[in-house]
Amino acid sequence: MKYGFVKVCAATPEMRVADVDFNTQKIIEAIKISAENGSQLTVFPELSVCGYTCGDLFNQPALISACENAVKKIVESTQGIKTLVFVGAPVRHDGKLFNCAIAIHSGRILAVIPKTFLPNYGEFYERRHFSSSAESITDYIGLIDKQFVPFTTKVLFMASNCPGFTVAAEICEDLWTAQSPSINHAHRGANIIVNLSCSDETVGKAEYRRTLIKAQSGKLVCGYVYCDAGEGESSTDMTFAGHNVIAENGNILAESKLFENGLLYSEIDVEMLENERSRTAGVYYSDLKEEKKAHPEDTGYYRSVFTTFENEDDLTRQFSKTPFVPEDGATLSERSELVLTIQQKGLEKRLKHTGSKTVLIGISGGLDSALALLVTCRAFRALGKDTKDVIAVTMPGYGTTQKTKGNSLKLIKALGATAKTIPITGSVLKHFKDIGHDPDNRNVTYENAQARMRTMILMNLANDTGGLVIGTCDLSETALGWSTYNGDHMAMYGVNASVPKTLVKHLIAYEADKLGGEVKKILTSILNTEISPELLPPDEDGNIAQKTEDIVGPYILHDFFIYYAVRYAFPPDKIKYLAMQAFKGEFDKKTIEKWLKSFYERFFKHQFKRSCMPDGVKVGSVSLSPRGDWRMPSDAVASIWLDLLK
């Protein structure tokens, strides 16, 4: 199990109704194929040994005996195969017939799990043939050579050599009910739920099924392997599409095409699920004590231990290079509008609360200040305020180019804000003289003095006009400490505080398309400008010489690192592994290692800036606000994390 990933398979092989020998052979073939492909967990459909649609043939002892013999053959075929397998079959027990999931591993049955909720409405009439798990009398059954195993829904299958690989099962309708067995399974420690299903296909049902599986995996913080019966089941009254779905914590990892039998694979990150549950443990397990009081007869769960194998294969699941940015165009547009509205509404509240007459924004001609200005103008229009009271200040210094200055002034005018230009070179030179700094020494003092001068100007103008200084720093800069302490680091409200750099570009592009005309033309030019603080003089041709990504590294990498380091607390070696998968062909191992090491060094070193960062609205799942999501001592040592990159 590499970095916590468990490879799973939902297998819907070819089958024939009541042709047990044929179905058995196809199941055995599928088990061997899935094992060869590295599956550590393989799930088959409900009643897969004989078919769900056998009807009153379930009352025929000949069919049930054939199924029992088939299970023995399947179990024998798994000798030496360390894949955990779940097969569906009818099982006689306590004088009743049960619809069961049979857990098999390396030549033995681990447990038999009977279905709890039996649909008896519409096209379903399971109670005609089967009993519910609640009607079972004894908790053990001997299917093969009187070797007794648990017969109950309350079984956890735990891999002895893979921490966190803990599985439990439910069957079809069990998922669709309000009191799904998987709720208790997850509370007792199951990170992966398997569902052996036979859900017929009707109009709209696939969408509902998909939503249900996503929601269940999300609210239970688990992986969910849903295996559906497909073509081969009887079409007398229904058709079955083999709609297999593998989900993880509210996300669909893999999904089969309807009406195409086959094997569906993906990897579930049980390490991540363990971390998520640990992070939310106070809520997630809060009801267990009361539940125990209410149900003192609950004797708990059986633990069935098995040993799996180490899967060294590359991941089949895909990881986006831009986890903060949806890849689907329609979703991205919807997300962009939502994020901009959240930023806007946060600022609206602050403006109403403070009664500010104006706002002050330092405009550089770069991405972040452009986004802050767009958001501010949205807020002013929503409040019915005149955008002329948005005072946008350009403060050209040593590194300011004609392009960035020109774009700044054009954007301010196009949005109806008030432009104010205050050159800072003279003031900074005077300051250098006051502190005895040589202007030819272009060190950190040379750069930071400019940033602090600009902040002082904005703060004093805000006092003079009854205004509020709007910060422009984004999430990526905050994580990397790429700001001047008490310079651009400081503001009275930061609208970009939790917006990562990779998303900033898309928000601006979205607003550009929405506003159109001259604004779109200007914003397009800004989007095509090199990211730079412009604190060092331009080159001989007047172009930007100081390029941020040459200094701190590619933002597309850093945002990837931020997402998995902060949101999911992945260790550095796992993040490197995922980055090498996601950026294959774009960045080599050496480059990824270089910037990941830089990320951790900068992230720890610059926590002191985050400890006193301005208020700013949270827009997504990652925020570094010391008042909200991120509390870290400013003098924490990074050695543990850096050692994992050696």
C-alpha positions in Angstrom: 0.0 0.0 0.0 2.0 2.9 -1.3 1.4 6.2 0.5 -2.0 4.9 1.8 -3.5 4.1 -1.6 -5.5 0.9 -1.8 -6.3 -0.4 -5.3 -9.9 -1.5 -5.6 -12.0 -3.1 -8.3 -15.8 -3.2 -9.0 -16.3 -6.2 -11.2 -19.4 -6.9 -13.3 -18.6 -10.0 -15.5 -20.8 -11.6 -18.1 -23.5 -13.7 -16.5 -26.6 -15.8 -17.2 -29.6 -16.1 -15.0 -29.5 -19.3 -12.9 -26.5 -20.7 -14.9 -24.4 -21.0 -11.8 -21.5 -22.9 -13.4 -21.1 -20.3 -16.1 -21.3 -17.4 -13.6 -18.8 -19.1 -11.3 -16.3 -19.5 -14.1 -16.7 -15.8 -15.0 -16.3 -14.7 -11.4 -13.1 -16.8 -11.0 -11.7 -15.3 -14.2 -12.5 -11.8 -13.0 -10.9 -12.4 -9.6 -7.6 -13.6 -11.2 -7.6 -10.7 -13.7 -8.2 -8.1 -11.0 -5.5 -9.6 -8.8 -3.1 -9.6 -11.7 -3.9 -5.9 -12.2 -3.0 -5.2 -8.5 -6.4 -5.0 -7.0 -6.3 -5.4 -3.2 -10.1 -5.4 -2.9 -12.6 -6.7 -5.6 -16.3 -6.5 -5.3 -19.0 -8.3 -7.4 -22.7 -7.5 -7.8 -25.5 -8.7 -5.6 -26.4 -12.4 -5.9 -23.7 -12.6 -8.6 -23.4 -16.3 -8.4 -26.8 -17.0 -9.7 -28.3 -13.7 -10.8 -30.6 -11.3 -8.9 -33.6 -11.9 -11.2 -34.1 -15.6 -10.5 -37.6 -14.9 -9.0 -39.3 -18.0 -7.6 -36.3 -20.1 -8.6 -34.9 -19.0 -5.2 -37.5 -21.3 -3.7 -35.8 -24.3 -5.5 -33.4 -26.1 -3.3 -31.5 -27.2 -6.4 -30.5 -23.6 -7.2 -29.5 -22.9 -3.6 -27.4 -26.0 -3.4 -25.7 -25.2 -6.7 -24.9 -21.7 -5.3 -23.3 -23.2 -2.2 -21.1 -25.5 -4.3 -20.2 -22.5 -6.5 -19.1 -20.6 -3.4 -16.8 -23.5 -2.5 -15.2 -23.4 -6.0 -14.7 -19.7 -5.9 -13.1 -19.9 -2.4 -10.8 -22.7 -3.6 -9.8 -20.6 -6.7 -8.5 -17.8 -4.4 -5.8 -20.0 -2.8 -2.6 -17.8 -2.7 -4.5 -14.7 -3.9 -4.3 -12.0 -1.2 -7.1 -9.9 -2.7 -10.1 -9.4 -0.4 -13.1 -10.5 -2.5 -16.8 -10.0 -2.0 -19.2 -12.2 -3.9 -23.0 -12.2 -3.8 -25.0 -15.4 -3.2 -28.2 -16.7 -1.6 -27.4 -18.5 1.7 -29.5 -20.8 3.9 -29.2 -20.1 7.6 -31.4 -20.7 10.7 -34.1 -22.2 8.4 -34.3 -19.1 6.3 -32.9 -17.8 3.0 -30.7 -14.7 3.1 -29.3 -12.4 0.4 -25.6 -12.3 1.3 -22.2 -10.8 0.6 -19.5 -13.5 1.2 -16.1 -12.2 2.1 -13.3 -14.4 0.7 -9.5 -14.2 1.1 -6.7 -16.5 0.1 -8.7 -19.8 0.1 -11.0 -19.1 3.0 -14.3 -17.4 3.9 -13.8 -14.6 6.4 -17.5 -13.8 7.0 -21.0 -13.8 5.6 -22.9 -10.5 5.6 -26.7 -10.7 5.2 -28.7 -7.9 3.6 -30.7 -5.8 6.1 -33.2 -3.8 4.1 -35.2 -5.8 1.6 -37.2 -3.7 -1.0 -40.7 -4.9 -1.4 -42.2 -2.1 -3.6 -42.6 -1.4 -7.2 -40.7 -3.9 -9.3 -39.0 -5.4 -6.2 -40.4 -8.3 -4.1 -37.4 -9.6 -2.1 -39.4 -10.5 1.0 -41.1 -13.1 -1.1 -37.8 -15.1 -1.0 -35.4 -13.6 1.6 -35.3 -12.7 5.2 -33.6 -9.6 6.7 -30.4 -9.8 8.7 -32.5 -8.8 11.7 -34.3 -12.2 11.5 -31.1 -14.2 11.9 -30.9 -16.1 15.2 -27.2 -17.2 15.3 -24.2 -15.1 14.5 -22.1 -17.9 13.0 -22.4 -20.1 10.0 -20.3 -23.0 8.6 -20.5 -23.0 4.8 -17.4 -25.0 4.0 -16.5 -28.1 6.0 -18.2 -26.7 9.1 -15.6 -24.0 9.5 -17.7 -21.4 11.3 -17.4 -17.7 10.4 -19.4 -14.7 11.5 -22.9 -14.4 10.0 -23.8 -10.7 10.7 -23.7 -7.2 9.2 -21.3 -6.2 12.0 -17.9 -7.3 10.6 -14.8 -5.2 10.0 -12.2 -6.6 7.7 -8.8 -5.3 8.7 -5.5 -5.6 6.8 -2.9 -6.5 9.3 0.0 -5.1 7.2 -1.8 -1.9 5.9 -2.9 0.5 8.6 -6.3 2.1 7.7 -7.3 -0.5 5.2 -10.5 -1.4 7.0 -13.5 -2.6 5.0 -17.2 -3.3 5.8 -20.1 -4.3 3.5 -23.7 -3.5 2.8 -26.0 -4.7 0.0 -27.9 -2.6 -2.5 -31.0 -1.2 -0.7 -29.0 -0.8 2.5 -27.5 2.3 0.9 -30.8 3.8 -0.1 -32.3 3.8 3.4 -32.1 6.4 6.1 -30.4 4.0 8.6 -27.8 2.5 6.3 -25.6 -0.1 7.9 -22.6 1.8 6.5 -23.2 4.6 9.1 -22.4 2.2 11.9 -19.6 0.6 9.9 -17.9 3.9 9.4 -18.3 4.9 13.1 -16.7 1.7 14.1 -13.7 2.3 11.9 -14.4 1.2 8.3 -12.6 3.4 5.8 -14.0 1.6 2.8 -17.6 0.5 2.3 -18.4 -2.0 -0.4 -21.9 -2.4 -1.8 -22.9 -5.4 -3.8 -25.9 -4.2 -5.8 -28.4 -5.0 -8.4 -30.1 -1.7 -9.2 -32.3 -1.7 -12.3 -32.0 1.2 -14.8 -34.7 3.7 -15.3 -34.7 7.3 -16.5 -32.9 9.6 -14.0 -31.8 6.7 -11.7 -28.1 6.8 -12.6 -27.9 10.5 -11.6 -29.7 9.8 -8.3 -27.5 6.8 -7.6 -24.3 8.8 -8.4 -25.5 11.6 -6.0 -26.3 9.1 -3.3 -22.9 7.4 -3.4 -21.1 10.7 -3.5 -23.1 11.9 -0.5 -22.6 8.7 1.5 -18.8 8.7 0.9 -18.7 12.4 1.9 -20.7 12.3 5.1 -19.0 9.1 6.3 -15.5 10.3 5.2 -14.9 7.0 3.5 -14.2 5.2 0.3 -17.2 3.6 -1.4 -17.1 0.8 -3.9 -20.4 0.3 -5.5 -20.7 -2.8 -7.8 -23.9 -3.1 -9.9 -25.4 -6.0 -11.8 -25.2 -5.5 -15.6 -26.3 -7.1 -18.8 -27.1 -10.7 -18.4 -29.7 -10.3 -15.7 -33.3 -11.1 -16.9 -34.9 -8.4 -19.0 -38.4 -9.8 -18.4 -39.4 -6.6 -16.5 -36.2 -4.7 -16.0 -32.8 -3.9 -17.5 -29.5 -3.5 -15.6 -26.7 -1.2 -16.7 -23.7 -2.3 -14.6 -23.4 1.2 -13.2 -20.2 0.8 -11.1 -19.0 3.7 -9.1 -15.9 4.2 -6.9 -16.0 7.3 -4.7 -13.9 8.8 -2.0 -14.9 11.5 0.6 -17.6 13.0 -1.7 -15.7 12.7 -5.0 -16.2 10.2 -7.8 -12.9 8.6 -8.6 -14.1 6.2 -11.3 -17.4 5.4 -13.0 -18.3 2.8 -15.6 -20.3 3.5 -18.7 -23.9 2.3 -18.6 -24.6 -1.0 -20.2 -21.0 -2.0 -20.5 -20.0 -4.9 -18.3 -16.4 -5.0 -17.1 -13.9 -4.3 -14.4 -13.6 -0.8 -13.0 -10.4 0.2 -11.0 -9.2 3.1 -8.9 -7.2 3.7 -5.7 -8.7 4.9 -2.4 -6.5 6.9 -0.1 -7.1 5.4 3.3 -4.3 7.5 4.8 -6.1 10.7 3.8 -9.4 9.3 5.1 -7.8 8.5 8.5 -6.4 12.1 8.6 -9.8 13.6 7.7 -11.5 11.6 10.4 -8.9 12.5 13.0 -9.3 16.2 12.1 -13.1 16.1 12.5 -13.2 13.5 15.3 -15.0 15.7 17.8 -18.0 15.9 15.6 -17.7 12.5 13.8 -17.8 10.4 16.9 -19.8 12.6 19.2 -22.9 10.4 19.2 -21.3 7.1 20.0 -21.5 7.4 23.8 -25.2 8.2 23.6 -25.7 5.4 21.1 -24.2 2.9 23.5 -26.5 4.1 26.3 -29.5 3.7 24.0 -28.5 0.3 22.7 -26.8 -1.6 25.6 -27.6 -4.9 23.8 -25.2 -3.9 21.0 -22.3 -6.4 21.4 -20.1 -4.7 19.0 -18.3 -5.8 15.8 -16.3 -8.8 14.8 -12.8 -8.1 13.5 -11.6 -10.3 10.7 -7.9 -9.9 10.0 -6.3 -10.5 6.6 -3.0 -9.9 4.9 -2.8 -8.0 1.6 0.2 -7.4 -0.7 2.2 -4.2 -1.4 1.0 -2.6 -4.6 3.9 -0.7 -6.2 2.0 0.1 -9.5 1.6 3.7 -10.5 -1.8 5.2 -9.7 -4.6 4.9 -12.3 -6.5 7.7 -10.7 -5.7 11.2 -11.9 -4.6 14.2 -9.8 -5.3 17.6 -11.2 -2.3 19.9 -11.6 -4.5 22.7 -10.4 -6.6 21.4 -7.5 -8.0 24.8 -6.7 -9.3 25.3 -10.3 -12.0 23.1 -11.7 -11.1 21.6 -15.1 -14.6 21.7 -16.5 -15.3 25.0 -18.2 -18.9 25.3 -16.9 -17.9 24.4 -13.4 -15.1 26.9 -13.5 -17.4 29.7 -14.5 -19.8 28.8 -11.7 -17.0 28.6 -9.2 -15.5 31.9 -10.4 -18.8 33.8 -9.9 -19.2 32.2 -6.5 -15.7 33.1 -5.3 -16.1 36.7 -6.6 -19.4 37.0 -4.8 -18.0 35.7 -1.5 -15.1 38.2 -1.8 -17.6 41.0 -2.6 -20.0 40.1 0.2 -17.2 40.0 2.7 -16.1 43.5 1.7 -19.7 44.8 1.7 -20.1 43.8 5.3 -16.9 45.4 6.3 -17.8 48.7 4.5 -21.2 48.8 6.1 -19.8 48.0 9.6 -17.0 50.6 9.4 -19.1 53.3 7.6 -16.1 53.9 5.4 -16.6 56.7 2.9 -13.8 55.5 0.6 -11.5 52.6 0.0 -7.8 52.8 -1.0 -6.1 50.2 -3.2 -2.6 50.2 -4.4 -2.7 49.3 -8.1 0.5 47.9 -9.6 -0.7 46.6 -13.0 -0.4 43.0 -11.7 -2.9 40.2 -11.1 -3.7 40.6 -7.4 -4.3 44.4 -7.4 -6.5 44.0 -10.5 -8.6 41.3 -8.8 -8.9 43.4 -5.6 -10.1 46.4 -7.7 -12.6 44.3 -9.6 -14.0 42.9 -6.3 -14.2 46.4 -4.7 -16.0 47.9 -7.6 -18.5 45.0 -7.5 -19.1 45.6 -3.8 -19.6 49.4 -4.4 -22.1 48.8 -7.2 -24.0 46.3 -5.0 -24.2 48.8 -2.2 -25.3 51.6 -4.5 -22.1 53.5 -3.8 -20.3 55.6 -6.4 -17.2 53.9 -7.7 -15.5 57.3 -7.8 -15.0 56.7 -4.0 -12.7 53.8 -4.9 -9.4 55.6 -4.8 -6.9 53.5 -6.8 -3.3 54.7 -6.2 -0.4 54.0 -8.5 2.9 54.5 -6.9 5.6 54.1 -9.5 9.1 53.2 -8.1 12.4 52.0 -9.4 11.0 48.8 -11.0 7.8 50.1 -12.5 7.5 49.6 -16.3 5.5 51.7 -18.7 3.3 48.7 -19.4 2.2 48.0 -15.8 1.7 51.7 -15.1 -0.3 52.2 -18.3 -2.5 49.2 -17.6 -3.1 50.4 -14.0 -4.3 53.8 -15.1 -6.4 52.4 -18.0 -8.1 49.8 -15.7 -8.9 52.4 -13.0 -10.5 54.7 -15.6 -12.4 51.9 -17.3 -14.0 50.8 -13.9 -15.0 54.3 -13.0 -12.7 54.6 -10.0 -10.6 57.6 -9.0 -6.9 57.4 -10.1 -4.2 58.9 -8.0 -0.5 58.7 -8.9 2.1 59.3 -6.3 5.7 58.5 -7.3 7.8 57.1 -4.4 11.3 57.3 -5.7 12.0 60.7 -4.1 10.5 59.7 -0.8 12.4 56.4 -0.8 15.7 58.2 -1.6 15.1 60.6 1.3 14.4 57.6 3.5 17.6 55.9 2.4 19.5 59.1 3.3 17.8 59.2 6.7 18.8 55.7 7.6 22.2 55.8 5.9 21.5 53.2 3.2 23.4 53.4 -0.1 20.8 53.4 -3.0 23.3 51.4 -5.1 23.1 48.5 -2.6 20.0 46.8 -4.0 19.5 44.4 -1.1 16.3 43.5 0.9 16.3 47.0 2.4 16.2 48.6 -1.0 13.2 46.5 -2.0 11.3 46.5 1.3 11.6 50.2 1.8 9.5 50.7 -1.4 6.8 48.3 -0.3 6.6 49.9 3.2 6.5 53.4 1.7 3.5 52.4 -0.5 1.7 51.0 2.5 2.3 54.2 4.5 0.9 56.3 1.7 -2.2 54.2 1.5 -2.8 54.1 5.2 -2.4 57.9 5.5 -4.6 58.5 2.5 -7.2 56.3 4.1 -7.1 58.4 7.3 -7.4 61.5 5.2 -10.4 60.4 3.3 -12.2 58.3 5.9 -11.4 55.2 4.0 -10.4 51.6 4.3 -7.2 50.1 2.8 -7.9 47.0 0.8 -5.1 44.4 0.8 -4.1 42.6 -2.3 -2.0 39.6 -1.0 -3.3 36.2 -2.2 -3.1 32.8 -0.5 0.0 31.6 -2.4 2.0 34.7 -1.4 0.9 34.3 2.2 1.9 30.7 2.3 5.4 31.5 0.8 5.8 34.6 2.9 6.2 36.6 -0.4 5.3 39.9 1.0 7.1 42.7 2.9 6.3 42.6 6.6 4.2 45.7 7.4 4.4 46.6 3.8 2.1 44.9 1.3 1.6 42.3 4.0 -0.6 44.8 5.9 -4.0 46.2 5.1 -7.4 46.9 6.8 -9.2 44.1 4.9 -7.7 41.5 2.5 -10.2 40.5 -0.2 -7.7 38.0 -1.8 -6.6 36.4 1.5 -7.6 32.8 0.6 -7.5 33.0 -3.2 -4.6 31.0 -4.6 -2.6 32.4 -7.5 -3.7 29.8 -10.0 -7.3 30.8 -9.3 -6.6 34.5 -9.4 -6.0 34.3 -13.2 -9.3 32.5 -13.8 -11.3 35.0 -11.7 -9.9 37.9 -13.7 -10.5 36.1 -17.0 -14.1 35.4 -16.0 -14.7 39.0 -15.0 -13.1 40.2 -18.2 -15.5 38.1 -20.3 -18.4 39.3 -18.2 -17.5 43.0 -18.5 -16.2 42.9 -22.0 -15.1 45.9 -24.1 -12.2 48.0 -23.0 -12.0 46.4 -19.6 -11.5 42.9 -21.2 -8.8 44.3 -23.4 -6.9 45.8 -20.4 -7.4 42.7 -18.2 -6.1 40.5 -21.0 -2.9 42.5 -21.1 -2.6 42.2 -17.3 -3.1 38.4 -17.6 -0.2 38.3 -20.1 2.2 40.3 -17.9 5.0 38.6 -16.0 4.3 38.2 -12.3 6.7 40.6 -10.5 7.0 42.8 -7.5 8.8 45.4 -9.7 11.1 46.4 -6.9 14.3 46.3 -9.0 14.9 48.5 -12.1 13.7 47.1 -15.6 16.2 45.7 -18.1 17.8 47.8 -20.8 14.7 47.5 -23.0 12.4 48.7 -20.3 11.0 45.2 -19.6 10.4 43.6 -16.2 13.7 42.2 -14.9 12.6 40.8 -11.6 10.3 37.7 -12.2 8.7 36.2 -9.1 8.6 32.6 -10.3 12.3 32.7 -11.1 12.8 33.5 -7.4 10.2 31.5 -5.5 9.3 28.9 -8.1 6.3 28.1 -10.3 3.0 29.0 -8.6 1.3 26.0 -10.3 3.6 23.8 -8.2 3.3 25.8 -5.0 -0.5 25.8 -5.2 -0.4 22.0 -5.6 1.9 21.8 -2.6 -0.3 24.2 -0.5 -3.4 22.2 -1.3 -2.1 18.8 -0.2 0.1 20.1 2.7 -2.5 22.3 4.3 -5.9 20.9 3.3 -4.9 17.2 3.7 -1.8 17.3 5.8 0.0 15.0 3.4 3.7 14.4 4.3 6.3 15.9 1.8 7.3 12.5 0.3 3.7 11.8 -0.6 3.2 15.2 -2.1 6.3 14.7 -4.2 4.9 11.3 -5.3 1.6 12.9 -6.4 3.3 15.9 -8.0 5.4 13.5 -10.1 2.2 11.8 -11.2 0.4 15.0 -11.9 3.2 16.9 -13.6 4.7 14.0 -15.6 6.4 15.4 -18.7 6.2 19.0 -17.4 8.5 19.1 -14.3 11.2 16.5 -13.6 11.8 14.9 -10.2 14.8 17.2 -9.4 12.7 20.4 -10.1 9.8 19.2 -8.0 12.1 18.3 -5.1 13.8 21.7 -5.4 10.7 23.7 -5.1 9.0 21.4 -2.6 12.0 21.9 -0.3 11.8 25.6 -0.9 8.1 25.6 -0.1 8.5 24.0 3.3 11.5 26.2 4.2 9.5 29.3 3.3 6.3 28.1 4.8 7.8 27.6 8.3 10.1 30.6 8.1 7.4 33.1 7.4 4.6 31.9 9.8 5.2 35.1 11.8 3.7 37.1 9.0 0.6 34.9 9.0 0.3 35.2 12.8 -0.7 38.9 12.4 -2.3 39.0 8.9 -5.3 41.3 8.3 -8.9 40.1 8.3 -9.9 38.5 5.0 -12.8 36.4 3.8 -12.4 32.6 3.4 -13.5 31.4 -0.1 -12.4 27.8 -0.3 -11.3 24.8 1.7 -7.8 26.2 2.4 -7.3 29.3 4.6 -4.2 30.4 6.5 -6.0 32.9 8.8 -4.6 32.6 12.4 -8.2 33.3 13.6 -9.7 30.5 11.6 -8.1 27.5 9.9 -4.4 27.8 10.7 -2.8 28.1 14.1 0.9 27.5 14.0 3.7 28.8 16.3 6.0 31.2 14.5 9.1 29.4 15.8 8.2 25.9 14.7 11.1 23.9 13.2 10.7 22.3 9.7 13.3 19.5 10.1 10.9 16.6 10.3 9.3 17.6 7.0 12.6 18.4 5.2 14.0 15.1 6.3 11.3 13.3 4.4 12.6 14.9 1.2 16.2 13.6 1.6 
